[in-house]
Amino acid sequence: MMTEAISRYYATPARRAALLTCAATGAFFAALLGVMFYLRWVAESWPSPFHFASLLMVTSLTMFGLAASTTFEIGSRAVGLPDIEPAIRWIAVGIATWLTFQFLEIVEWIRLVYLVQLGPDTAFGSTFLALTAPRRRDILAPVIFSHFLNVVWIVLVATLYLPNSDLWGLS
């Protein structure tokens, strides 16, 4: 039973390619996190640019990411139904949700780089910017990558946003 549920995720070449892309991106992401932890360890001072408003933004980003993965998953399951219209709607909602996620992330980048002035010339800015970047009928391949992006985002929240926040400043 469990093998059947898992086997659908690597049943086609596009899905296997998506899984390999996730593995390669995951390894690269882990290396970047390692660099960030090293830079934080050797830095004399490390900023706390995330305040209450930033954490509200991060929470909304997380909710949009989870909603996108969920709607993509529902859409991928609806593709097998006789009526294709619900699948198209769910995929459209998923795409719109990911686009909203991207827009909010760009707003966060602009705030940090231009307003807080943590650009690529600072240790924190360069690691933050580095850490935060199918076939027609095989919708499950992008769904797999969408799930992977959510895992990466949740790890970013736990390792980058929460430890670097200053809730007492509330500015």
Phi and psi in radians as a Rosetta constraint file:
Dihedral C 1 N 2 CA 2 C 2 CIRCULARHARMONIC -1.176 0.35
Dihedral N 2 CA 2 C 2 N 3 CIRCULARHARMONIC -0.652 0.35
Dihedral C 2 N 3 CA 3 C 3 CIRCULARHARMONIC -1.087 0.35
Dihedral N 3 CA 3 C 3 N 4 CIRCULARHARMONIC -0.687 0.35
Dihedral C 3 N 4 CA 4 C 4 CIRCULARHARMONIC -1.123 0.35
Dihedral N 4 CA 4 C 4 N 5 CIRCULARHARMONIC -0.724 0.35
Dihedral C 4 N 5 CA 5 C 5 CIRCULARHARMONIC -1.144 0.35
Dihedral N 5 CA 5 C 5 N 6 CIRCULARHARMONIC -0.649 0.35
Dihedral C 5 N 6 CA 6 C 6 CIRCULARHARMONIC -1.402 0.35
Dihedral N 6 CA 6 C 6 N 7 CIRCULARHARMONIC -0.608 0.35
Dihedral C 6 N 7 CA 7 C 7 CIRCULARHARMONIC -1.095 0.35
Dihedral N 7 CA 7 C 7 N 8 CIRCULARHARMONIC -0.440 0.35
Dihedral C 7 N 8 CA 8 C 8 CIRCULARHARMONIC -1.146 0.35
Dihedral N 8 CA 8 C 8 N 9 CIRCULARHARMONIC -0.378 0.35
Dihedral C 8 N 9 CA 9 C 9 CIRCULARHARMONIC -1.413 0.35
Dihedral N 9 CA 9 C 9 N 10 CIRCULARHARMONIC -0.258 0.35
Dihedral C 9 N 10 CA 10 C 10 CIRCULARHARMONIC -2.254 0.35
Dihedral N 10 CA 10 C 10 N 11 CIRCULARHARMONIC 0.475 0.35
Dihedral C 10 N 11 CA 11 C 11 CIRCULARHARMONIC -1.340 0.35
Dihedral N 11 CA 11 C 11 N 12 CIRCULARHARMONIC -0.426 0.35
Dihedral C 11 N 12 CA 12 C 12 CIRCULARHARMONIC -2.144 0.35
Dihedral N 12 CA 12 C 12 N 13 CIRCULARHARMONIC 2.811 0.35
Dihedral C 12 N 13 CA 13 C 13 CIRCULARHARMONIC -1.037 0.35
Dihedral N 13 CA 13 C 13 N 14 CIRCULARHARMONIC -0.661 0.35
Dihedral C 13 N 14 CA 14 C 14 CIRCULARHARMONIC -1.121 0.35
Dihedral N 14 CA 14 C 14 N 15 CIRCULARHARMONIC -0.684 0.35
Dihedral C 14 N 15 CA 15 C 15 CIRCULARHARMONIC -1.209 0.35
Dihedral N 15 CA 15 C 15 N 16 CIRCULARHARMONIC -0.709 0.35
Dihedral C 15 N 16 CA 16 C 16 CIRCULARHARMONIC -1.122 0.35
Dihedral N 16 CA 16 C 16 N 17 CIRCULARHARMONIC -0.672 0.35
Dihedral C 16 N 17 CA 17 C 17 CIRCULARHARMONIC -1.112 0.35
Dihedral N 17 CA 17 C 17 N 18 CIRCULARHARMONIC -0.693 0.35
Dihedral C 17 N 18 CA 18 C 18 CIRCULARHARMONIC -1.108 0.35
Dihedral N 18 CA 18 C 18 N 19 CIRCULARHARMONIC -0.714 0.35
Dihedral C 18 N 19 CA 19 C 19 CIRCULARHARMONIC -1.142 0.35
Dihedral N 19 CA 19 C 19 N 20 CIRCULARHARMONIC -0.710 0.35
Dihedral C 19 N 20 CA 20 C 20 CIRCULARHARMONIC -1.137 0.35
Dihedral N 20 CA 20 C 20 N 21 CIRCULARHARMONIC -0.695 0.35
Dihedral C 20 N 21 CA 21 C 21 CIRCULARHARMONIC -1.080 0.35
Dihedral N 21 CA 21 C 21 N 22 CIRCULARHARMONIC -0.739 0.35
Dihedral C 21 N 22 CA 22 C 22 CIRCULARHARMONIC -1.086 0.35
Dihedral N 22 CA 22 C 22 N 23 CIRCULARHARMONIC -0.740 0.35
Dihedral C 22 N 23 CA 23 C 23 CIRCULARHARMONIC -1.121 0.35
Dihedral N 23 CA 23 C 23 N 24 CIRCULARHARMONIC -0.793 0.35
Dihedral C 23 N 24 CA 24 C 24 CIRCULARHARMONIC -1.139 0.35
Dihedral N 24 CA 24 C 24 N 25 CIRCULARHARMONIC -0.766 0.35
Dihedral C 24 N 25 CA 25 C 25 CIRCULARHARMONIC -1.139 0.35
Dihedral N 25 CA 25 C 25 N 26 CIRCULARHARMONIC -0.668 0.35
Dihedral C 25 N 26 CA 26 C 26 CIRCULARHARMONIC -1.091 0.35
Dihedral N 26 CA 26 C 26 N 27 CIRCULARHARMONIC -0.732 0.35
Dihedral C 26 N 27 CA 27 C 27 CIRCULARHARMONIC -1.136 0.35
Dihedral N 27 CA 27 C 27 N 28 CIRCULARHARMONIC -0.752 0.35
Dihedral C 27 N 28 CA 28 C 28 CIRCULARHARMONIC -1.110 0.35
Dihedral N 28 CA 28 C 28 N 29 CIRCULARHARMONIC -0.750 0.35
Dihedral C 28 N 29 CA 29 C 29 CIRCULARHARMONIC -1.072 0.35
Dihedral N 29 CA 29 C 29 N 30 CIRCULARHARMONIC -0.743 0.35
Dihedral C 29 N 30 CA 30 C 30 CIRCULARHARMONIC -1.106 0.35
Dihedral N 30 CA 30 C 30 N 31 CIRCULARHARMONIC -0.678 0.35
Dihedral C 30 N 31 CA 31 C 31 CIRCULARHARMONIC -1.125 0.35
Dihedral N 31 CA 31 C 31 N 32 CIRCULARHARMONIC -0.739 0.35
Dihedral C 31 N 32 CA 32 C 32 CIRCULARHARMONIC -1.116 0.35
Dihedral N 32 CA 32 C 32 N 33 CIRCULARHARMONIC -0.680 0.35
Dihedral C 32 N 33 CA 33 C 33 CIRCULARHARMONIC -1.098 0.35
Dihedral N 33 CA 33 C 33 N 34 CIRCULARHARMONIC -0.698 0.35
Dihedral C 33 N 34 CA 34 C 34 CIRCULARHARMONIC -1.055 0.35
Dihedral N 34 CA 34 C 34 N 35 CIRCULARHARMONIC -0.738 0.35
Dihedral C 34 N 35 CA 35 C 35 CIRCULARHARMONIC -1.096 0.35
Dihedral N 35 CA 35 C 35 N 36 CIRCULARHARMONIC -0.735 0.35
Dihedral C 35 N 36 CA 36 C 36 CIRCULARHARMONIC -1.082 0.35
Dihedral N 36 CA 36 C 36 N 37 CIRCULARHARMONIC -0.782 0.35
Dihedral C 36 N 37 CA 37 C 37 CIRCULARHARMONIC -1.127 0.35
Dihedral N 37 CA 37 C 37 N 38 CIRCULARHARMONIC -0.660 0.35
Dihedral C 37 N 38 CA 38 C 38 CIRCULARHARMONIC -1.129 0.35
Dihedral N 38 CA 38 C 38 N 39 CIRCULARHARMONIC -0.837 0.35
Dihedral C 38 N 39 CA 39 C 39 CIRCULARHARMONIC -1.066 0.35
Dihedral N 39 CA 39 C 39 N 40 CIRCULARHARMONIC -0.657 0.35
Dihedral C 39 N 40 CA 40 C 40 CIRCULARHARMONIC -1.170 0.35
Dihedral N 40 CA 40 C 40 N 41 CIRCULARHARMONIC -0.646 0.35
Dihedral C 40 N 41 CA 41 C 41 CIRCULARHARMONIC -1.179 0.35
Dihedral N 41 CA 41 C 41 N 42 CIRCULARHARMONIC -0.694 0.35
Dihedral C 41 N 42 CA 42 C 42 CIRCULARHARMONIC -1.566 0.35
Dihedral N 42 CA 42 C 42 N 43 CIRCULARHARMONIC -0.213 0.35
Dihedral C 42 N 43 CA 43 C 43 CIRCULARHARMONIC -1.258 0.35
Dihedral N 43 CA 43 C 43 N 44 CIRCULARHARMONIC 2.438 0.35
Dihedral C 43 N 44 CA 44 C 44 CIRCULARHARMONIC -1.217 0.35
Dihedral N 44 CA 44 C 44 N 45 CIRCULARHARMONIC -0.700 0.35
Dihedral C 44 N 45 CA 45 C 45 CIRCULARHARMONIC -2.374 0.35
Dihedral N 45 CA 45 C 45 N 46 CIRCULARHARMONIC 2.464 0.35
Dihedral C 45 N 46 CA 46 C 46 CIRCULARHARMONIC -2.235 0.35
Dihedral N 46 CA 46 C 46 N 47 CIRCULARHARMONIC 2.222 0.35
Dihedral C 46 N 47 CA 47 C 47 CIRCULARHARMONIC -1.266 0.35
Dihedral N 47 CA 47 C 47 N 48 CIRCULARHARMONIC 2.818 0.35
Dihedral C 47 N 48 CA 48 C 48 CIRCULARHARMONIC -2.094 0.35
Dihedral N 48 CA 48 C 48 N 49 CIRCULARHARMONIC 1.304 0.35
Dihedral C 48 N 49 CA 49 C 49 CIRCULARHARMONIC -1.397 0.35
Dihedral N 49 CA 49 C 49 N 50 CIRCULARHARMONIC -0.149 0.35
Dihedral C 49 N 50 CA 50 C 50 CIRCULARHARMONIC -1.736 0.35
Dihedral N 50 CA 50 C 50 N 51 CIRCULARHARMONIC 2.067 0.35
Dihedral C 50 N 51 CA 51 C 51 CIRCULARHARMONIC -1.975 0.35
Dihedral N 51 CA 51 C 51 N 52 CIRCULARHARMONIC -2.937 0.35
Dihedral C 51 N 52 CA 52 C 52 CIRCULARHARMONIC -0.982 0.35
Dihedral N 52 CA 52 C 52 N 53 CIRCULARHARMONIC -0.787 0.35
Dihedral C 52 N 53 CA 53 C 53 CIRCULARHARMONIC -1.107 0.35
Dihedral N 53 CA 53 C 53 N 54 CIRCULARHARMONIC -0.666 0.35
Dihedral C 53 N 54 CA 54 C 54 CIRCULARHARMONIC -1.117 0.35
Dihedral N 54 CA 54 C 54 N 55 CIRCULARHARMONIC -0.706 0.35
Dihedral C 54 N 55 CA 55 C 55 CIRCULARHARMONIC -1.209 0.35
Dihedral N 55 CA 55 C 55 N 56 CIRCULARHARMONIC -0.525 0.35
Dihedral C 55 N 56 CA 56 C 56 CIRCULARHARMONIC -1.141 0.35
Dihedral N 56 CA 56 C 56 N 57 CIRCULARHARMONIC -0.718 0.35
Dihedral C 56 N 57 CA 57 C 57 CIRCULARHARMONIC -1.092 0.35
Dihedral N 57 CA 57 C 57 N 58 CIRCULARHARMONIC -0.754 0.35
Dihedral C 57 N 58 CA 58 C 58 CIRCULARHARMONIC -1.094 0.35
Dihedral N 58 CA 58 C 58 N 59 CIRCULARHARMONIC -0.691 0.35
Dihedral C 58 N 59 CA 59 C 59 CIRCULARHARMONIC -1.112 0.35
Dihedral N 59 CA 59 C 59 N 60 CIRCULARHARMONIC -0.748 0.35
Dihedral C 59 N 60 CA 60 C 60 CIRCULARHARMONIC -1.172 0.35
Dihedral N 60 CA 60 C 60 N 61 CIRCULARHARMONIC -0.665 0.35
Dihedral C 60 N 61 CA 61 C 61 CIRCULARHARMONIC -1.061 0.35
Dihedral N 61 CA 61 C 61 N 62 CIRCULARHARMONIC -0.752 0.35
Dihedral C 61 N 62 CA 62 C 62 CIRCULARHARMONIC -1.094 0.35
Dihedral N 62 CA 62 C 62 N 63 CIRCULARHARMONIC -0.747 0.35
Dihedral C 62 N 63 CA 63 C 63 CIRCULARHARMONIC -1.138 0.35
Dihedral N 63 CA 63 C 63 N 64 CIRCULARHARMONIC -0.710 0.35
Dihedral C 63 N 64 CA 64 C 64 CIRCULARHARMONIC -1.125 0.35
Dihedral N 64 CA 64 C 64 N 65 CIRCULARHARMONIC -0.714 0.35
Dihedral C 64 N 65 CA 65 C 65 CIRCULARHARMONIC -1.110 0.35
Dihedral N 65 CA 65 C 65 N 66 CIRCULARHARMONIC -0.787 0.35
Dihedral C 65 N 66 CA 66 C 66 CIRCULARHARMONIC -1.141 0.35
Dihedral N 66 CA 66 C 66 N 67 CIRCULARHARMONIC -0.679 0.35
Dihedral C 66 N 67 CA 67 C 67 CIRCULARHARMONIC -1.131 0.35
Dihedral N 67 CA 67 C 67 N 68 CIRCULARHARMONIC -0.680 0.35
Dihedral C 67 N 68 CA 68 C 68 CIRCULARHARMONIC -1.126 0.35
Dihedral N 68 CA 68 C 68 N 69 CIRCULARHARMONIC -0.804 0.35
Dihedral C 68 N 69 CA 69 C 69 CIRCULARHARMONIC -1.088 0.35
Dihedral N 69 CA 69 C 69 N 70 CIRCULARHARMONIC -0.710 0.35
Dihedral C 69 N 70 CA 70 C 70 CIRCULARHARMONIC -1.130 0.35
Dihedral N 70 CA 70 C 70 N 71 CIRCULARHARMONIC -0.792 0.35
Dihedral C 70 N 71 CA 71 C 71 CIRCULARHARMONIC -1.179 0.35
Dihedral N 71 CA 71 C 71 N 72 CIRCULARHARMONIC -0.607 0.35
Dihedral C 71 N 72 CA 72 C 72 CIRCULARHARMONIC -1.116 0.35
Dihedral N 72 CA 72 C 72 N 73 CIRCULARHARMONIC -0.734 0.35
Dihedral C 72 N 73 CA 73 C 73 CIRCULARHARMONIC -1.096 0.35
Dihedral N 73 CA 73 C 73 N 74 CIRCULARHARMONIC -0.778 0.35
Dihedral C 73 N 74 CA 74 C 74 CIRCULARHARMONIC -1.077 0.35
Dihedral N 74 CA 74 C 74 N 75 CIRCULARHARMONIC -0.755 0.35
Dihedral C 74 N 75 CA 75 C 75 CIRCULARHARMONIC -1.094 0.35
Dihedral N 75 CA 75 C 75 N 76 CIRCULARHARMONIC -0.691 0.35
Dihedral C 75 N 76 CA 76 C 76 CIRCULARHARMONIC -1.169 0.35
Dihedral N 76 CA 76 C 76 N 77 CIRCULARHARMONIC -0.569 0.35
Dihedral C 76 N 77 CA 77 C 77 CIRCULARHARMONIC -1.319 0.35
Dihedral N 77 CA 77 C 77 N 78 CIRCULARHARMONIC -0.527 0.35
Dihedral C 77 N 78 CA 78 C 78 CIRCULARHARMONIC -1.345 0.35
Dihedral N 78 CA 78 C 78 N 79 CIRCULARHARMONIC -0.252 0.35
Dihedral C 78 N 79 CA 79 C 79 CIRCULARHARMONIC -1.061 0.35
Dihedral N 79 CA 79 C 79 N 80 CIRCULARHARMONIC -0.565 0.35
Dihedral C 79 N 80 CA 80 C 80 CIRCULARHARMONIC -1.349 0.35
Dihedral N 80 CA 80 C 80 N 81 CIRCULARHARMONIC -0.121 0.35
Dihedral C 80 N 81 CA 81 C 81 CIRCULARHARMONIC -1.336 0.35
Dihedral N 81 CA 81 C 81 N 82 CIRCULARHARMONIC 2.739 0.35
Dihedral C 81 N 82 CA 82 C 82 CIRCULARHARMONIC -1.056 0.35
Dihedral N 82 CA 82 C 82 N 83 CIRCULARHARMONIC -0.672 0.35
Dihedral C 82 N 83 CA 83 C 83 CIRCULARHARMONIC -1.620 0.35
Dihedral N 83 CA 83 C 83 N 84 CIRCULARHARMONIC 2.048 0.35
Dihedral C 83 N 84 CA 84 C 84 CIRCULARHARMONIC -1.442 0.35
Dihedral N 84 CA 84 C 84 N 85 CIRCULARHARMONIC -0.278 0.35
Dihedral C 84 N 85 CA 85 C 85 CIRCULARHARMONIC -1.025 0.35
Dihedral N 85 CA 85 C 85 N 86 CIRCULARHARMONIC -0.758 0.35
Dihedral C 85 N 86 CA 86 C 86 CIRCULARHARMONIC -1.060 0.35
Dihedral N 86 CA 86 C 86 N 87 CIRCULARHARMONIC -0.643 0.35
Dihedral C 86 N 87 CA 87 C 87 CIRCULARHARMONIC -1.102 0.35
Dihedral N 87 CA 87 C 87 N 88 CIRCULARHARMONIC -0.746 0.35
Dihedral C 87 N 88 CA 88 C 88 CIRCULARHARMONIC -1.099 0.35
Dihedral N 88 CA 88 C 88 N 89 CIRCULARHARMONIC -0.717 0.35
Dihedral C 88 N 89 CA 89 C 89 CIRCULARHARMONIC -1.099 0.35
Dihedral N 89 CA 89 C 89 N 90 CIRCULARHARMONIC -0.801 0.35
Dihedral C 89 N 90 CA 90 C 90 CIRCULARHARMONIC -1.116 0.35
Dihedral N 90 CA 90 C 90 N 91 CIRCULARHARMONIC -0.712 0.35
Dihedral C 90 N 91 CA 91 C 91 CIRCULARHARMONIC -1.143 0.35
Dihedral N 91 CA 91 C 91 N 92 CIRCULARHARMONIC -0.696 0.35
Dihedral C 91 N 92 CA 92 C 92 CIRCULARHARMONIC -1.092 0.35
Dihedral N 92 CA 92 C 92 N 93 CIRCULARHARMONIC -0.719 0.35
Dihedral C 92 N 93 CA 93 C 93 CIRCULARHARMONIC -1.126 0.35
Dihedral N 93 CA 93 C 93 N 94 CIRCULARHARMONIC -0.719 0.35
Dihedral C 93 N 94 CA 94 C 94 CIRCULARHARMONIC -1.077 0.35
Dihedral N 94 CA 94 C 94 N 95 CIRCULARHARMONIC -0.774 0.35
Dihedral C 94 N 95 CA 95 C 95 CIRCULARHARMONIC -1.105 0.35
Dihedral N 95 CA 95 C 95 N 96 CIRCULARHARMONIC -0.783 0.35
Dihedral C 95 N 96 CA 96 C 96 CIRCULARHARMONIC -1.078 0.35
Dihedral N 96 CA 96 C 96 N 97 CIRCULARHARMONIC -0.655 0.35
Dihedral C 96 N 97 CA 97 C 97 CIRCULARHARMONIC -1.192 0.35
Dihedral N 97 CA 97 C 97 N 98 CIRCULARHARMONIC -0.725 0.35
Dihedral C 97 N 98 CA 98 C 98 CIRCULARHARMONIC -1.156 0.35
Dihedral N 98 CA 98 C 98 N 99 CIRCULARHARMONIC -0.642 0.35
Dihedral C 98 N 99 CA 99 C 99 CIRCULARHARMONIC -1.118 0.35
Dihedral N 99 CA 99 C 99 N 100 CIRCULARHARMONIC -0.670 0.35
Dihedral C 99 N 100 CA 100 C 100 CIRCULARHARMONIC -1.108 0.35
Dihedral N 100 CA 100 C 100 N 101 CIRCULARHARMONIC -0.756 0.35
Dihedral C 100 N 101 CA 101 C 101 CIRCULARHARMONIC -0.978 0.35
Dihedral N 101 CA 101 C 101 N 102 CIRCULARHARMONIC -0.835 0.35
Dihedral C 101 N 102 CA 102 C 102 CIRCULARHARMONIC -1.073 0.35
Dihedral N 102 CA 102 C 102 N 103 CIRCULARHARMONIC -0.739 0.35
Dihedral C 102 N 103 CA 103 C 103 CIRCULARHARMONIC -1.056 0.35
Dihedral N 103 CA 103 C 103 N 104 CIRCULARHARMONIC -0.814 0.35
Dihedral C 103 N 104 CA 104 C 104 CIRCULARHARMONIC -1.138 0.35
Dihedral N 104 CA 104 C 104 N 105 CIRCULARHARMONIC -0.622 0.35
Dihedral C 104 N 105 CA 105 C 105 CIRCULARHARMONIC -1.162 0.35
Dihedral N 105 CA 105 C 105 N 106 CIRCULARHARMONIC -0.659 0.35
Dihedral C 105 N 106 CA 106 C 106 CIRCULARHARMONIC -1.122 0.35
Dihedral N 106 CA 106 C 106 N 107 CIRCULARHARMONIC -0.711 0.35
Dihedral C 106 N 107 CA 107 C 107 CIRCULARHARMONIC -1.035 0.35
Dihedral N 107 CA 107 C 107 N 108 CIRCULARHARMONIC -0.728 0.35
Dihedral C 107 N 108 CA 108 C 108 CIRCULARHARMONIC -1.153 0.35
Dihedral N 108 CA 108 C 108 N 109 CIRCULARHARMONIC -0.720 0.35
Dihedral C 108 N 109 CA 109 C 109 CIRCULARHARMONIC -1.062 0.35
Dihedral N 109 CA 109 C 109 N 110 CIRCULARHARMONIC -0.807 0.35
Dihedral C 109 N 110 CA 110 C 110 CIRCULARHARMONIC -1.063 0.35
Dihedral N 110 CA 110 C 110 N 111 CIRCULARHARMONIC -0.749 0.35
Dihedral C 110 N 111 CA 111 C 111 CIRCULARHARMONIC -1.049 0.35
Dihedral N 111 CA 111 C 111 N 112 CIRCULARHARMONIC -0.818 0.35
Dihedral C 111 N 112 CA 112 C 112 CIRCULARHARMONIC -1.246 0.35
Dihedral N 112 CA 112 C 112 N 113 CIRCULARHARMONIC -0.729 0.35
Dihedral C 112 N 113 CA 113 C 113 CIRCULARHARMONIC -1.344 0.35
Dihedral N 113 CA 113 C 113 N 114 CIRCULARHARMONIC -0.760 0.35
Dihedral C 113 N 114 CA 114 C 114 CIRCULARHARMONIC -1.699 0.35
Dihedral N 114 CA 114 C 114 N 115 CIRCULARHARMONIC -0.640 0.35
Dihedral C 114 N 115 CA 115 C 115 CIRCULARHARMONIC -1.546 0.35
Dihedral N 115 CA 115 C 115 N 116 CIRCULARHARMONIC -0.812 0.35
Dihedral C 115 N 116 CA 116 C 116 CIRCULARHARMONIC -1.484 0.35
Dihedral N 116 CA 116 C 116 N 117 CIRCULARHARMONIC -0.320 0.35
Dihedral C 116 N 117 CA 117 C 117 CIRCULARHARMONIC 1.090 0.35
Dihedral N 117 CA 117 C 117 N 118 CIRCULARHARMONIC 0.920 0.35
Dihedral C 117 N 118 CA 118 C 118 CIRCULARHARMONIC -1.944 0.35
Dihedral N 118 CA 118 C 118 N 119 CIRCULARHARMONIC 1.154 0.35
Dihedral C 118 N 119 CA 119 C 119 CIRCULARHARMONIC -1.380 0.35
Dihedral N 119 CA 119 C 119 N 120 CIRCULARHARMONIC -3.000 0.35
Dihedral C 119 N 120 CA 120 C 120 CIRCULARHARMONIC -1.179 0.35
Dihedral N 120 CA 120 C 120 N 121 CIRCULARHARMONIC -0.154 0.35
Dihedral C 120 N 121 CA 121 C 121 CIRCULARHARMONIC -1.465 0.35
Dihedral N 121 CA 121 C 121 N 122 CIRCULARHARMONIC -0.109 0.35
Dihedral C 121 N 122 CA 122 C 122 CIRCULARHARMONIC -1.838 0.35
Dihedral N 122 CA 122 C 122 N 123 CIRCULARHARMONIC 2.694 0.35
Dihedral C 122 N 123 CA 123 C 123 CIRCULARHARMONIC -1.078 0.35
Dihedral N 123 CA 123 C 123 N 124 CIRCULARHARMONIC -0.795 0.35
Dihedral C 123 N 124 CA 124 C 124 CIRCULARHARMONIC -1.147 0.35
Dihedral N 124 CA 124 C 124 N 125 CIRCULARHARMONIC -0.800 0.35
Dihedral C 124 N 125 CA 125 C 125 CIRCULARHARMONIC -1.078 0.35
Dihedral N 125 CA 125 C 125 N 126 CIRCULARHARMONIC -0.734 0.35
Dihedral C 125 N 126 CA 126 C 126 CIRCULARHARMONIC -1.184 0.35
Dihedral N 126 CA 126 C 126 N 127 CIRCULARHARMONIC -0.670 0.35
Dihedral C 126 N 127 CA 127 C 127 CIRCULARHARMONIC -1.260 0.35
Dihedral N 127 CA 127 C 127 N 128 CIRCULARHARMONIC -0.645 0.35
Dihedral C 127 N 128 CA 128 C 128 CIRCULARHARMONIC -1.087 0.35
Dihedral N 128 CA 128 C 128 N 129 CIRCULARHARMONIC -0.832 0.35
Dihedral C 128 N 129 CA 129 C 129 CIRCULARHARMONIC -1.166 0.35
Dihedral N 129 CA 129 C 129 N 130 CIRCULARHARMONIC -0.616 0.35
Dihedral C 129 N 130 CA 130 C 130 CIRCULARHARMONIC -1.238 0.35
Dihedral N 130 CA 130 C 130 N 131 CIRCULARHARMONIC -0.626 0.35
Dihedral C 130 N 131 CA 131 C 131 CIRCULARHARMONIC -1.358 0.35
Dihedral N 131 CA 131 C 131 N 132 CIRCULARHARMONIC -0.481 0.35
Dihedral C 131 N 132 CA 132 C 132 CIRCULARHARMONIC -1.705 0.35
Dihedral N 132 CA 132 C 132 N 133 CIRCULARHARMONIC 0.837 0.35
Dihedral C 134 N 135 CA 135 C 135 CIRCULARHARMONIC -1.236 0.35
Dihedral N 135 CA 135 C 135 N 136 CIRCULARHARMONIC 2.762 0.35
Dihedral C 135 N 136 CA 136 C 136 CIRCULARHARMONIC -1.001 0.35
Dihedral N 136 CA 136 C 136 N 137 CIRCULARHARMONIC -0.789 0.35
Dihedral C 136 N 137 CA 137 C 137 CIRCULARHARMONIC -1.808 0.35
Dihedral N 137 CA 137 C 137 N 138 CIRCULARHARMONIC 0.034 0.35
Dihedral C 137 N 138 CA 138 C 138 CIRCULARHARMONIC -1.803 0.35
Dihedral N 138 CA 138 C 138 N 139 CIRCULARHARMONIC 1.418 0.35
Dihedral C 138 N 139 CA 139 C 139 CIRCULARHARMONIC -1.330 0.35
Dihedral N 139 CA 139 C 139 N 140 CIRCULARHARMONIC -0.304 0.35
Dihedral C 139 N 140 CA 140 C 140 CIRCULARHARMONIC -1.235 0.35
Dihedral N 140 CA 140 C 140 N 141 CIRCULARHARMONIC -0.452 0.35
Dihedral C 140 N 141 CA 141 C 141 CIRCULARHARMONIC -1.069 0.35
Dihedral N 141 CA 141 C 141 N 142 CIRCULARHARMONIC -0.886 0.35
Dihedral C 141 N 142 CA 142 C 142 CIRCULARHARMONIC -1.180 0.35
Dihedral N 142 CA 142 C 142 N 143 CIRCULARHARMONIC -0.444 0.35
Dihedral C 142 N 143 CA 143 C 143 CIRCULARHARMONIC -1.121 0.35
Dihedral N 143 CA 143 C 143 N 144 CIRCULARHARMONIC -0.737 0.35
Dihedral C 143 N 144 CA 144 C 144 CIRCULARHARMONIC -1.032 0.35
Dihedral N 144 CA 144 C 144 N 145 CIRCULARHARMONIC -0.791 0.35
Dihedral C 144 N 145 CA 145 C 145 CIRCULARHARMONIC -1.173 0.35
Dihedral N 145 CA 145 C 145 N 146 CIRCULARHARMONIC -0.610 0.35
Dihedral C 145 N 146 CA 146 C 146 CIRCULARHARMONIC -1.082 0.35
Dihedral N 146 CA 146 C 146 N 147 CIRCULARHARMONIC -0.753 0.35
Dihedral C 146 N 147 CA 147 C 147 CIRCULARHARMONIC -1.090 0.35
Dihedral N 147 CA 147 C 147 N 148 CIRCULARHARMONIC -0.724 0.35
Dihedral C 147 N 148 CA 148 C 148 CIRCULARHARMONIC -1.068 0.35
Dihedral N 148 CA 148 C 148 N 149 CIRCULARHARMONIC -0.766 0.35
Dihedral C 148 N 149 CA 149 C 149 CIRCULARHARMONIC -1.056 0.35
Dihedral N 149 CA 149 C 149 N 150 CIRCULARHARMONIC -0.633 0.35
Dihedral C 149 N 150 CA 150 C 150 CIRCULARHARMONIC -1.133 0.35
Dihedral N 150 CA 150 C 150 N 151 CIRCULARHARMONIC -0.731 0.35
Dihedral C 150 N 151 CA 151 C 151 CIRCULARHARMONIC -1.082 0.35
Dihedral N 151 CA 151 C 151 N 152 CIRCULARHARMONIC -0.781 0.35
Dihedral C 151 N 152 CA 152 C 152 CIRCULARHARMONIC -1.055 0.35
Dihedral N 152 CA 152 C 152 N 153 CIRCULARHARMONIC -0.766 0.35
Dihedral C 152 N 153 CA 153 C 153 CIRCULARHARMONIC -1.100 0.35
Dihedral N 153 CA 153 C 153 N 154 CIRCULARHARMONIC -0.759 0.35
Dihedral C 153 N 154 CA 154 C 154 CIRCULARHARMONIC -1.134 0.35
Dihedral N 154 CA 154 C 154 N 155 CIRCULARHARMONIC -0.658 0.35
Dihedral C 154 N 155 CA 155 C 155 CIRCULARHARMONIC -1.128 0.35
Dihedral N 155 CA 155 C 155 N 156 CIRCULARHARMONIC -0.706 0.35
Dihedral C 155 N 156 CA 156 C 156 CIRCULARHARMONIC -1.061 0.35
Dihedral N 156 CA 156 C 156 N 157 CIRCULARHARMONIC -0.753 0.35
Dihedral C 156 N 157 CA 157 C 157 CIRCULARHARMONIC -1.059 0.35
Dihedral N 157 CA 157 C 157 N 158 CIRCULARHARMONIC -0.775 0.35
Dihedral C 157 N 158 CA 158 C 158 CIRCULARHARMONIC -1.283 0.35
Dihedral N 158 CA 158 C 158 N 159 CIRCULARHARMONIC -0.527 0.35
Dihedral C 158 N 159 CA 159 C 159 CIRCULARHARMONIC -1.829 0.35
Dihedral N 159 CA 159 C 159 N 160 CIRCULARHARMONIC -0.373 0.35
Dihedral C 159 N 160 CA 160 C 160 CIRCULARHARMONIC -1.956 0.35
Dihedral N 160 CA 160 C 160 N 161 CIRCULARHARMONIC -0.838 0.35
Dihedral C 160 N 161 CA 161 C 161 CIRCULARHARMONIC -1.367 0.35
Dihedral N 161 CA 161 C 161 N 162 CIRCULARHARMONIC -0.997 0.35
Dihedral C 161 N 162 CA 162 C 162 CIRCULARHARMONIC -1.081 0.35
Dihedral N 162 CA 162 C 162 N 163 CIRCULARHARMONIC -0.792 0.35
Dihedral C 162 N 163 CA 163 C 163 CIRCULARHARMONIC -1.206 0.35
Dihedral N 163 CA 163 C 163 N 164 CIRCULARHARMONIC -0.331 0.35
Dihedral C 163 N 164 CA 164 C 164 CIRCULARHARMONIC -1.856 0.35
Dihedral N 164 CA 164 C 164 N 165 CIRCULARHARMONIC 0.437 0.35
Dihedral C 164 N 165 CA 165 C 165 CIRCULARHARMONIC -1.841 0.35
Dihedral N 165 CA 165 C 165 N 166 CIRCULARHARMONIC 2.640 0.35
Dihedral C 165 N 166 CA 166 C 166 CIRCULARHARMONIC -2.159 0.35
Dihedral N 166 CA 166 C 166 N 167 CIRCULARHARMONIC 1.543 0.35
Dihedral C 166 N 167 CA 167 C 167 CIRCULARHARMONIC -1.304 0.35
Dihedral N 167 CA 167 C 167 N 168 CIRCULARHARMONIC -0.350 0.35
Dihedral C 167 N 168 CA 168 C 168 CIRCULARHARMONIC -1.408 0.35
Dihedral N 168 CA 168 C 168 N 169 CIRCULARHARMONIC -0.414 0.35
Dihedral C 168 N 169 CA 169 C 169 CIRCULARHARMONIC -1.280 0.35
Dihedral N 169 CA 169 C 169 N 170 CIRCULARHARMONIC -0.620 0.35
Dihedral C 169 N 170 CA 170 C 170 CIRCULARHARMONIC 0.776 0.35
Dihedral N 170 CA 170 C 170 N 171 CIRCULARHARMONIC 0.689 0.35
